[in-house]
Amino acid sequence: MEFSEHIKTANVEDVVLRQPLHPPGRGTLCITGHHLLFSDREEGSCRQVLLLLRNIDAIEKSVENLLTCSGLFSNAGLSQRLSGSSGTITIKCKDLRVLQLDIPGMEECLNIARSIETLSCLDSMSELYPFFYRPSSASLRDQWGLSSLERHYSQMKELHDRWRLSTVNRDFSVCPSYPQAVIVPKSTDDDMLEKVAKFRQGGRFPVLCYYHKKNGMVIMRSSQPLTGANRKHCREDEQLLQAVIDGSDKGYIIDTRSSQQALQARMTGGGLESKSCYSSWKRLQRQMERGKALQESLIKLVEACGEESNNMDRWLSKLENSKWLSHVQTALSTAGLLAECVERDGHSVLVHGSEGTDSTLLISTLAQLIMDPSCRTLEGFLTLLEREWVQAGHPFQQRCAHSAHSHARLQQESPVFLLLLDCVWQLWRQFPLALGFSEALLLRLATEAYASDYGTFLGNNQQERCALGVKENTHCLFQALLRPRERDCYSNPLYEHTELAIWPSVYPQSLQLWRGFFLRWTPQTHHLEEAQEEIRNMVIEWGKLALSSCPASTRRSEDVQNM
Amino acid sequence: MEHIRTPKVENVRLLDRSSGQRKASIGTLYLSATHTIFVENNPETRKESWVLHSMVSSVERTPTIPAGSQVILRCKDFRVFQILVPQERDCLDVHTSLVRLSRPEKYSELYCLSFNPNVNKEERQESWSFMDLTADYKRMGLPNNLWVSTAANSEYRVCETYPSELFVPKSATPPIIVGSARFRSRGRFPALSYFHQDTLAAVCRCSQPLSGFSGRCQEDEAMLQALMKANPGSDYIYVVDTRPKLNAMANRAAGKGYENEDHYTNIKLHFIGIENIHVMRSSQQKIIDVGEMRFPSMTDFLYGLENSGWLKHIKAILDAGLFIARAVADEGISVLVHCSDGWDRTAQACSVASILLDPYYRTIRGLMVLIERDWVSFGHKFSHRYGHLDGDPKEVSPVIDQFVECVWQLSEQFPCAFEFNERFLVAIHTHIYSCQYGTFLGNCQKERRDMRLGERTHSVWPELWKERAQYTNPLYRAEQSQSQGVLRPNTTPYCFKMWKGLYNHAEKSTPPRQSPADFLSTVREESQQLEEELANQQEVPPGGTPPPSPGLQTRG
């Protein structure tokens, strides 16, 4: 295997591993093309720690005794001198864990460090672990993915009157980041779509993303229109949008940029929908942070959480300074606004920012969770993520290349998906009975997005996944999460179906730091996990009792009150 | 009654902003001797809102607007009511009456002296015997061959603000006690707060010594020596001064101060740095303001939180308790705790330490016992601190609020360790201020005895005990590891958060949130019911029909 050229030292004995929540262990360290494997050789315990190299965000190495050793052993040979020395590698993971390895032998230590550095950020996607992961419990022929746009459309009978499935993008030539099939108004033909695609950044023309059964209103999403400095317009684009609100008086456009940002975008060829051309659409500008600013916010927050300071003022000011919670607040309130337009005011909405692959997906997903009970179950939520993030072309490969610890120069990294999971967690905390999945699921997804055995989050869009043969050569995470054993720990024992919308409170006091994630490796998170476990046991026990004493029983009705 | 200028005003608009109400409701306002009552006009609901006069912390009249004049009632449980009265004259009368009614001048005006639940004299007496501190000392294993009950303070002869029954080291003779009391501020000599049976170490409390720069007292030195000897395994004790060191030093100039380590052998002095009541008062005001902000941004909120300093103070108190608990449980060293007078910060630090050390105090009954012992019996000045009577505003300070909040912060960190829920803590907080029961009236045991409160009022504890079903945390299991032994909380700043349930009623009630705890309580109740039914079923002979289970609901 070509990985071997990057591995000079594959095995080291007598290594000490320090990791959070565990006592230090002494044992053997192995490095392979994709993993670090540590086996505890202490008697009576056979602990193994397997770490995906891709999960490593950054390492710090320090070698000790180099000078003193060379002084002390000046007569001895080089190798002896080095064997008297030792080194320490601090490993900072993308799941925010920090591990430390004390390695005897400086040369070994440097070799291991070098291997980690190279192998943890291989550029070639086809060399990544998902293409090598072959668990005995699953076969590559198992179903890949949960649903497809085609299936989604065929299940949504109520769409068929006014909406059609278009395969204009079947070879990804109209929009490289869209899936092969999309849902558009029936009255727009594929020729029109091709023209509209030229008028939208990256070809992301407006497509249907959500249909609200209660009133027939929809959420559309796209990228910004390419009006440019000379205010071009596109008749087909206007017609497409007109077809969306056909019959109702007006629609809303939620632009996730500030007015100024949107106007400035004209200078670089982008722009916004003008009032004169889109007279039945009302534009709402809601600025959301994106890109680098979001990544920096994450870095600051993680840094604040890692600091062992005892000073309350310092913590609160660092928490504020990171702005992470402000981003959570903005995302939830913008999603709330979107849901309000659709559910309360009964209008259709088009959402976009600039590229339409980040904040657009963030708020459309959250709005669906707020309004639509069918995406609040475990399957429903995973299907939603598959449709709105994986298939809709959120560039996972670029956004999740690095997490909060990396010193590498930032390129396209941005924790948009993590922000989504945080917002979903806030919803979950505010409505503990309304969502069918557990916090453990959100934590698992946060880890998998950055480093995974599965192919689900590989690549930036469907086109790349097709080219790599992801479907044929890797396993699907979503399928794995729904297997019976996983299902137990990822479902919410308290879940009660409710038809009502769940309106989140975005008041600052209602939003909290997501301890489960950001302080995951501290001991007190453990007490909270114990409590979750206790809840699960109670409900299971209760269920058993209920079953054994009263088989024919009615379903509990629980009211979720609207705001 | 003479203070009520107008007993009834019609067509009044009431906006209860704290319960998330957005539109004012129209109704009639009544002023009684004890309550402000608002009855909605809406014939379908006729909703009534009752506000006890003693719960009102301030009454404010805002400038008249065309729709009428407005009175804003701010309550001690942080609720806020806006009342719009159509006629300015009426408004003036309501305002004047409420200002007076909310500031009683004599104990006899307080609600507990007119509150008359439907119980007879025997039941009332029984209600007072619900709380038995001797039983708690007995539970700790006292008296034993190290600690004995002393009669030195019977009839409150040595210290007016102490209880009459106290535990001291066996070797502390009455002359030592009396001498030590003379050398301590307000005569509050070292006495036992908690005895830890596992390590034989004790938590003791007192007030600051009257040492000035060089004063010393043989009896006091002997007293501390006796404390050390009462813990056979140790050769020193910790003296925890909960004040910032600078404040303690400043006190020396006034003839008070702290123990000189040269004079006392075998003590280790440790300063904690909890701020004084004045700092706490203004800090709480700031956090109340944060809770009242209408549409704060996240930045406003976090800045306000930091600026209030409130969480910093809560952390300091928890740190103090943790230091004491560690000394007692891990090192097996006894601790003597004091501040200035030994009735505010000392009470906080000792009671937090007890909560951490002993799982019993994490039960519903246990917390009542703890508050009765460390706060009520040891002379925490309830009436002064919580403004029961119109008096010196500088005496008012949220000292026990902070203790109750420490317990809440702990319960957030250890969700399975406490038998009670947040509601219980809020209920205690309310009753400390409400003056509906005599338990928290007055400033020390002697005052309560002199006022014959046991005959004239009721005790709050049995009332809370009766309601314990709604105060129970469904996740609590006595046998679970989290519930046992010493609690070791993490006090890193990120472990603290603002207590929304107390300070932010508005948010608490906007949409009634789904509560897993309530859900689980029902689950637990039903489980018990089912278990009983199953047990009954097994007694039914084979072939017999199982008894029907009325009202049974199951998840599908």
Interface residues (C-beta under 8 A of the other chain):
Chain A: A304 C305 E308 S309 N310 N311 M312 D313 R314 W315 L316 S317 L319 E320 K323 L325 S326 Q329 Q430 F431 P432 L433 A434 L494 E496 W503 S505 Y507 P508 Q509 S510 L511 Q512 L513 R515 L519 T522 P523 Q524 H527 L528 E530 A531 E534 I535 M538 V539 E541 W542 G543 L545 A546 L547 S548 S549 C550 S553 T554 R555 R556 E558 V560 Q561 N562 M563
Chain B: G291 P296 S297 M298 T299 D300 F301 L302 Y303 L305 E306 G309 L311 K312 K315 Q413 F414 P415 C416 A417 P474 L475 R477 Q480 Q482 P489 N490 T491 T492 P493 Y494 C495 F496 K497 M498 K500 N504 E507 T510 P511 P512 R513 Q514 S515 P516 F519 L520 V523 R524 E526 S527 L530 E531 E533 L534 Q537 P546 S549 L552 Q553 T554 R555 G556
